[in-house]
Amino acid sequence: MITSTGLKQLGFTPEVDYVLQNNSDGTGTFIAEWISSSPQPTVAEIEAAEVVWQTEYDALDYSRLRKEEYDLLNQYEMMFDDKENSTTTWVDKINEIKGRHPK
């Protein structure tokens, strides 16, 4: 299947190098216009690039999940409170999140 992600992984830019269009019968996407001076990649090359992109994306899932939880914490306040109260609440919470989402 032709995907914009696969083409981007190959180094091509939408609207600069190519224009995609959906088939009216719902059977997928095709390259409506190839603008790039580079040779147009085959469907197999685009699909392989999509797999590479997906693998790299999936490998960083833990990072996205951690960031989502870190963003919900008021970390500066937790650090301040820990310093004032000689506690480890902030470190404990960070370690808890890392434990739920290991590398």
C-alpha positions in Angstrom: 0.0 0.0 0.0 1.2 3.5 -0.8 1.4 5.7 2.3 2.6 9.3 2.9 4.5 7.9 5.9 6.4 5.5 3.7 7.2 8.2 1.2 8.4 10.5 3.9 10.6 7.8 5.4 12.2 7.6 1.9 12.9 11.3 2.1 10.2 12.7 -0.1 8.0 15.6 0.8 4.2 15.9 0.1 3.2 18.5 -2.4 6.9 19.1 -3.2 7.8 15.6 -4.5 4.4 13.9 -4.9 0.7 14.2 -4.6 -1.4 11.3 -3.3 -5.0 10.6 -4.0 -7.5 8.1 -2.7 -9.2 5.7 -5.1 -12.8 6.5 -5.5 -13.7 2.9 -5.0 -12.1 2.8 -1.6 -9.3 0.4 -2.6 -6.5 2.6 -1.3 -4.2 5.4 -2.3 -2.2 6.0 -5.4 0.4 8.5 -6.5 -1.6 11.0 -8.5 1.4 13.1 -9.5 5.1 12.5 -9.2 6.9 15.8 -9.0 10.3 14.8 -7.8 13.3 14.6 -10.1 14.3 11.4 -8.3 12.9 8.2 -9.6 9.5 7.2 -8.3 9.8 4.4 -5.7 8.0 1.1 -6.2 5.1 0.1 -4.0 7.4 -2.5 -2.4 10.0 0.2 -1.5 7.3 2.4 0.0 5.8 -0.5 2.0 9.3 -1.5 3.2 9.9 2.1 4.3 6.6 2.1 6.1 7.6 -1.0 8.0 10.9 0.7 9.0 9.1 3.8 10.2 6.5 1.8 12.2 9.3 -0.3 13.8 11.1 2.9 14.9 7.8 4.5 16.1 6.8 1.4 18.1 10.3 1.2 19.7 9.7 4.7 21.2 6.3 3.9 22.6 7.6 3.8 26.1 8.9 7.4 25.7 5.6 8.8 24.5 3.8 7.0 27.4 6.2 8.4 29.9 6.0 11.9 28.5 2.3 11.8 28.8 2.4 11.0 32.4 5.3 13.3 33.2 3.3 16.2 31.7 0.5 15.5 34.2 2.9 15.9 37.2 3.7 19.2 38.7 7.3 18.2 38.9 8.8 21.6 40.1 6.4 21.7 43.0 7.1 18.1 43.9 10.9 18.8 43.8 10.4 21.9 46.0 8.3 20.0 48.5 10.8 17.2 48.6 13.6 19.6 49.3 11.6 21.4 52.0 10.3 18.2 53.6 13.4 15.9 53.0 11.2 13.5 51.1 11.6 11.6 47.8 8.1 11.9 46.5 9.2 13.2 43.1 11.9 10.5 42.6 9.5 7.8 43.7 6.8 9.0 41.2 9.3 9.2 38.3 10.6 5.7 39.1 7.0 4.5 39.3 6.3 5.8 35.8 9.5 4.3 34.4 8.5 1.0 35.9 5.2 1.1 34.2 6.8 2.0 30.8 10.2 0.3 30.6 12.5 0.8 27.7 
